[in-house]
Amino acid sequence: MPITVDIDVMMAKRKMSVGELADRVGITPANLAVLKNGRAKAVRFTTLAALCEALECQPGDLLRWEPENPGDGHGAAHESGDSFSAGSTTW
């Protein structure tokens, strides 16, 4: 996926552990680890807002887009016909 999650970078800057951040955000450490390691398929805006509040940062400090095919300048999601859908993931 072309979205890279940099939560670990902000956690290091704030000297915050996974357990502490999970407690502040109100999610389990396991779900935070899934998000932190880039294995999540979605994140709720409420969770993103809680992460930003706890880490005192902006959403762009936690998420960034990188093209899957850097040579052609186009993201694969557009070419493959992928579309946005609201999932039922509870993070």
N, CA, C and O atoms as a DFTB+ gen file, in Angstrom:
364 C
 N C O
     1  1       0.844      -1.175       0.000
     2  2       0.000       0.000       0.000
     3  2       0.888       1.236       0.000
     4  3       1.915       1.258       0.678
     5  1       0.513       2.244      -0.736
     6  2       1.368       3.425      -0.836
     7  2       1.276       4.378       0.351
     8  3       1.939       5.415       0.343
     9  1       0.478       4.064       1.373
    10  2       0.415       4.906       2.567
    11  2       1.380       4.343       3.599
    12  3       1.288       3.176       3.978
    13  1       2.303       5.179       4.049
    14  2       3.279       4.786       5.065
    15  2       2.871       5.411       6.393
    16  3       2.515       6.587       6.456
    17  1       2.928       4.612       7.448
    18  2       2.544       5.065       8.785
    19  2       3.815       5.360       9.576
    20  3       4.689       4.502       9.703
    21  1       3.909       6.575      10.103
    22  2       5.090       7.014      10.853
    23  2       4.788       7.238      12.331
    24  3       5.398       8.100      12.964
    25  1       3.862       6.479      12.879
    26  2       3.524       6.645      14.293
    27  2       4.742       6.396      15.169
    28  3       4.948       7.094      16.162
    29  1       5.551       5.399      14.807
    30  2       6.725       5.085      15.617
    31  2       7.703       6.251      15.690
    32  3       8.370       6.433      16.709
    33  1       7.796       7.038      14.628
    34  2       8.678       8.208      14.613
    35  2       8.207       9.227      15.649
    36  3       9.003       9.751      16.429
    37  1       6.892       9.502      15.644
    38  2       6.345      10.472      16.598
    39  2       6.414       9.936      18.024
    40  3       6.647      10.698      18.962
    41  1       6.212       8.629      18.192
    42  2       6.321       8.037      19.524
    43  2       7.739       8.208      20.062
    44  3       7.926       8.520      21.238
    45  1       8.727       8.007      19.209
    46  2      10.116       8.169      19.642
    47  2      10.403       9.622      20.003
    48  3      11.066       9.896      21.003
    49  1       9.903      10.557      19.188
    50  2      10.110      11.978      19.473
    51  2       9.480      12.378      20.799
    52  3      10.013      13.233      21.506
    53  1       8.348      11.766      21.141
    54  2       7.638      12.089      22.375
    55  2       8.047      11.178      23.535
    56  3       7.546      11.314      24.652
    57  1       8.978      10.236      23.249
    58  2       9.435       9.272      24.266
    59  2       8.244       8.565      24.919
    60  3       8.121       8.505      26.143
    61  1       7.366       8.028      24.048
    62  2       6.141       7.387      24.505
    63  2       6.133       5.925      24.076
    64  3       6.501       5.605      22.946
    65  1       5.716       5.043      24.970
    66  2       5.648       3.615      24.665
    67  2       4.331       3.273      23.972
    68  3       3.388       4.065      23.982
    69  1       4.278       2.088      23.374
    70  2       3.055       1.622      22.729
    71  2       1.932       1.536      23.760
    72  3       0.808       1.959      23.492
    73  1       2.231       0.994      24.925
    74  2       1.212       0.864      25.966
    75  2       0.657       2.195      26.418
    76  3      -0.552       2.349      26.588
    77  1       1.544       3.161      26.612
    78  2       1.104       4.485      27.053
    79  2       0.241       5.152      25.993
    80  3      -0.803       5.721      26.311
    81  1       0.672       5.086      24.730
    82  2      -0.105       5.708      23.654
    83  2      -1.447       5.011      23.496
    84  3      -2.469       5.675      23.319
    85  1      -1.462       3.689      23.556
    86  2      -2.715       2.941      23.436
    87  2      -3.685       3.359      24.532
    88  3      -4.873       3.545      24.268
    89  1      -3.193       3.509      25.763
    90  2      -4.048       3.952      26.872
    91  2      -4.607       5.344      26.619
    92  3      -5.792       5.585      26.847
    93  1      -3.779       6.250      26.157
    94  2      -4.225       7.631      25.908
    95  2      -5.247       7.712      24.786
    96  3      -6.166       8.530      24.827
    97  1      -5.077       6.840      23.766
    98  2      -5.957       6.872      22.595
    99  2      -7.233       6.066      22.843
   100  3      -8.278       6.358      22.262
   101  1      -7.143       5.054      23.704
   102  2      -8.304       4.222      23.981
   103  2      -8.440       3.025      23.068
   104  3      -9.551       2.570      22.796
   105  1      -7.309       2.508      22.588
   106  2      -7.307       1.284      21.782
   107  2      -6.359       0.284      22.433
   108  3      -5.578       0.640      23.315
   109  1      -6.434      -0.958      21.996
   110  2      -5.556      -1.970      22.574
   111  2      -4.141      -1.809      22.014
   112  3      -3.965      -1.320      20.898
   113  1      -3.144      -2.214      22.779
   114  2      -1.774      -2.184      22.256
   115  2      -1.632      -3.025      20.983
   116  3      -0.854      -2.675      20.095
   117  1      -2.376      -4.127      20.892
   118  2      -2.316      -4.975      19.688
   119  2      -2.832      -4.225      18.460
   120  3      -2.226      -4.297      17.391
   121  1      -3.956      -3.500      18.608
   122  2      -4.483      -2.732      17.477
   123  2      -3.562      -1.572      17.124
   124  3      -3.410      -1.241      15.948
   125  1      -2.950      -0.957      18.119
   126  2      -1.988       0.107      17.836
   127  2      -0.787      -0.461      17.082
   128  3      -0.270       0.183      16.168
   129  1      -0.344      -1.646      17.451
   130  2       0.788      -2.278      16.760
   131  2       0.444      -2.567      15.302
   132  3       1.284      -2.381      14.422
   133  1      -0.783      -3.020      15.035
   134  2      -1.217      -3.269      13.654
   135  2      -1.158      -1.976      12.849
   136  3      -0.673      -1.965      11.718
   137  1      -1.642      -0.906      13.424
   138  2      -1.615       0.399      12.755
   139  2      -0.186       0.891      12.583
   140  3       0.197       1.346      11.504
   141  1       0.593       0.800      13.643
   142  2       1.974       1.292      13.647
   143  2       2.846       0.558      12.628
   144  3       3.729       1.155      12.012
   145  1       2.594      -0.733      12.458
   146  2       3.404      -1.542      11.548
   147  2       2.900      -1.527      10.110
   148  3       3.423      -2.249       9.261
   149  1       1.889      -0.710       9.834
   150  2       1.414      -0.557       8.462
   151  2       0.563      -1.707       7.968
   152  3       0.400      -1.870       6.759
   153  1       0.014      -2.512       8.869
   154  2      -0.809      -3.649       8.455
   155  2      -2.302      -3.332       8.468
   156  3      -3.111      -4.165       8.058
   157  1      -2.676      -2.151       8.928
   158  2      -4.092      -1.766       8.984
   159  2      -4.598      -1.420       7.591
   160  3      -3.865      -0.853       6.781
   161  1      -5.846      -1.760       7.318
   162  2      -6.481      -1.423       6.042
   163  2      -7.190      -0.076       6.115
   164  3      -7.447       0.551       5.087
   165  1      -7.507       0.371       7.336
   166  2      -8.240       1.623       7.517
   167  2      -7.978       2.147       8.919
   168  3      -7.536       1.413       9.802
   169  1      -8.258       3.420       9.104
   170  2      -8.208       4.028      10.435
   171  2      -9.359       5.026      10.525
   172  3      -9.577       5.817       9.608
   173  1     -10.082       4.983      11.621
   174  2     -11.185       5.926      11.822
   175  2     -10.611       7.320      12.078
   176  3      -9.542       7.464      12.671
   177  1     -11.330       8.332      11.626
   178  2     -10.898       9.706      11.874
   179  2     -10.855       9.993      13.370
   180  3      -9.999      10.753      13.822
   181  1     -11.754       9.406      14.144
   182  2     -11.738       9.637      15.585
   183  2     -10.458       9.081      16.208
   184  3      -9.898       9.680      17.126
   185  1      -9.998       7.932      15.705
   186  2      -8.742       7.355      16.192
   187  2      -7.564       8.214      15.757
   188  3      -6.650       8.465      16.543
   189  1      -7.583       8.664      14.509
   190  2      -6.519       9.534      14.009
   191  2      -6.470      10.827      14.816
   192  3      -5.388      11.301      15.164
   193  1      -7.622      11.390      15.111
   194  2      -7.674      12.615      15.918
   195  2      -7.129      12.364      17.322
   196  3      -6.402      13.198      17.862
   197  1      -7.475      11.223      17.917
   198  2      -6.979      10.895      19.258
   199  2      -5.465      10.682      19.239
   200  3      -4.775      11.081      20.178
   201  1      -4.942      10.061      18.182
   202  2      -3.494       9.896      18.046
   203  2      -2.813      11.256      17.948
   204  3      -1.793      11.495      18.595
   205  1      -3.381      12.145      17.135
   206  2      -2.805      13.484      16.976
   207  2      -2.838      14.261      18.290
   208  3      -1.888      14.972      18.619
   209  1      -3.927      14.124      19.036
   210  2      -4.022      14.815      20.320
   211  2      -2.982      14.272      21.300
   212  3      -2.291      15.043      21.967
   213  1      -2.873      12.948      21.384
   214  2      -1.944      12.327      22.330
   215  2      -0.491      12.623      21.974
   216  3       0.347      12.807      22.857
   217  1      -0.198      12.667      20.678
   218  2       1.177      12.898      20.222
   219  2       1.461      14.364      19.911
   220  3       2.581      14.719      19.544
   221  1       0.438      15.221      20.061
   222  2       0.570      16.651      19.777
   223  2       1.186      16.882      18.398
   224  3       2.245      17.493      18.252
   225  1       0.468      16.362      17.385
   226  2       0.971      16.466      16.015
   227  2      -0.194      16.593      15.043
   228  3      -1.353      16.613      15.456
   229  1       0.108      16.676      13.781
   230  2      -0.868      16.752      12.712
   231  2      -0.976      15.387      12.021
   232  3      -0.037      14.595      12.091
   233  1      -2.108      15.093      11.352
   234  2      -2.239      13.816      10.650
   235  2      -1.094      13.547       9.661
   236  3      -0.671      12.404       9.489
   237  1      -0.609      14.592       9.028
   238  2       0.496      14.440       8.080
   239  2       1.811      14.040       8.733
   240  3       2.736      13.597       8.052
   241  1       1.898      14.196      10.056
   242  2       3.086      13.733      10.774
   243  2       3.038      12.221      10.979
   244  3       4.063      11.592      11.239
   245  1       1.840      11.641      10.860
   246  2       1.654      10.215      11.109
   247  2       1.497       9.393       9.838
   248  3       1.832       8.209       9.819
   249  1       0.986      10.016       8.773
   250  2       0.704       9.309       7.524
   251  2       1.327      10.044       6.350
   252  3       1.317      11.274       6.298
   253  1       1.868       9.286       5.412
   254  2       2.360       9.903       4.170
   255  2       2.146       8.948       3.012
   256  3       2.123       7.729       3.184
   257  1       1.991       9.524       1.834
   258  2       1.757       8.763       0.620
   259  2       3.055       8.610      -0.148
   260  3       3.799       9.574      -0.329
   261  1       3.323       7.391      -0.598
   262  2       4.455       7.105      -1.464
   263  2       3.942       6.280      -2.630
   264  3       3.236       5.295      -2.414
   265  1       4.274       6.648      -3.850
   266  2       3.784       5.869      -4.998
   267  2       4.335       4.445      -4.973
   268  3       5.483       4.219      -4.592
   269  1       3.496       3.486      -5.387
   270  2       3.935       2.089      -5.444
   271  2       4.901       1.861      -6.594
   272  3       5.815       1.042      -6.502
   273  1       4.687       2.598      -7.682
   274  2       5.551       2.489      -8.858
   275  2       6.261       3.817      -9.065
   276  3       5.835       4.620      -9.894
   277  1       7.359       4.066      -8.308
   278  2       7.990       5.379      -8.355
   279  2       8.444       5.798      -9.744
   280  3       8.567       6.997      -9.997
   281  1       8.691       4.883     -10.636
   282  2       9.193       5.222     -11.964
   283  2       8.162       5.857     -12.866
   284  3       8.520       6.656     -13.732
   285  1       6.868       5.522     -12.691
   286  2       5.871       6.035     -13.628
   287  2       5.108       7.252     -13.115
   288  3       4.382       7.886     -13.881
   289  1       5.257       7.594     -11.825
   290  2       4.618       8.782     -11.297
   291  2       3.135       8.627     -11.025
   292  3       2.481       9.601     -10.653
   293  1       2.579       7.426     -11.200
   294  2       1.163       7.197     -10.943
   295  2       1.008       6.156      -9.846
   296  3       1.773       5.194      -9.780
   297  1       0.031       6.351      -9.000
   298  2      -0.264       5.370      -7.962
   299  2      -1.019       4.193      -8.534
   300  3      -1.795       4.363      -9.474
   301  1      -0.818       3.009      -7.998
   302  2      -1.461       1.808      -8.499
   303  2      -2.957       1.778      -8.192
   304  3      -3.711       1.146      -8.933
   305  1      -3.409       2.434      -7.131
   306  2      -4.820       2.381      -6.766
   307  2      -5.694       2.959      -7.864
   308  3      -6.756       2.409      -8.154
   309  1      -5.275       4.051      -8.477
   310  2      -6.061       4.666      -9.534
   311  2      -6.128       3.755     -10.750
   312  3      -7.192       3.597     -11.348
   313  1      -5.018       3.164     -11.116
   314  2      -4.956       2.327     -12.306
   315  2      -5.730       1.034     -12.136
   316  3      -6.294       0.530     -13.107
   317  1      -5.774       0.479     -10.930
   318  2      -6.415      -0.813     -10.729
   319  2      -7.920      -0.699     -10.522
   320  3      -8.612      -1.715     -10.459
   321  1      -8.435       0.518     -10.416
   322  2      -9.862       0.704     -10.229
   323  2     -10.302       0.576      -8.784
   324  3     -11.500       0.477      -8.520
   325  1      -9.370       0.575      -7.839
   326  2      -9.737       0.514      -6.425
   327  2     -10.559       1.743      -6.079
   328  3     -10.350       2.822      -6.633
   329  1     -11.485       1.569      -5.167
   330  2     -12.295       2.696      -4.752
   331  2     -12.358       2.754      -3.243
   332  3     -12.042       1.779      -2.561
   333  1     -12.767       3.898      -2.723
   334  2     -12.885       4.085      -1.282
   335  2     -14.138       3.383      -0.790
   336  3     -15.190       3.439      -1.428
   337  1     -14.016       2.728       0.340
   338  2     -15.202       2.176       0.986
   339  2     -15.026       2.317       2.486
   340  3     -13.913       2.206       2.999
   341  1     -16.101       2.558       3.176
   342  2     -16.061       2.680       4.625
   343  2     -16.140       1.282       5.213
   344  3     -17.178       0.627       5.121
   345  1     -15.067       0.827       5.807
   346  2     -15.038      -0.511       6.374
   347  2     -15.579      -0.534       7.790
   348  3     -15.982       0.492       8.339
   349  1     -15.579      -1.705       8.360
   350  2     -16.084      -1.858       9.719
   351  2     -14.968      -2.039      10.727
   352  3     -15.219      -2.484      11.847
   353  1     -13.730      -1.703      10.353
   354  2     -12.614      -1.820      11.270
   355  2     -12.807      -0.846      12.424
   356  3     -13.199       0.301      12.209
   357  1     -12.536      -1.293      13.649
   358  2     -12.829      -0.483      14.827
   359  2     -11.554       0.012      15.484
   360  3     -11.287      -0.322      16.638
   361  1     -10.775       0.791      14.783
   362  2      -9.560       1.369      15.392
   363  2      -9.731       2.819      15.555
   364  3      -8.829       3.495      16.048
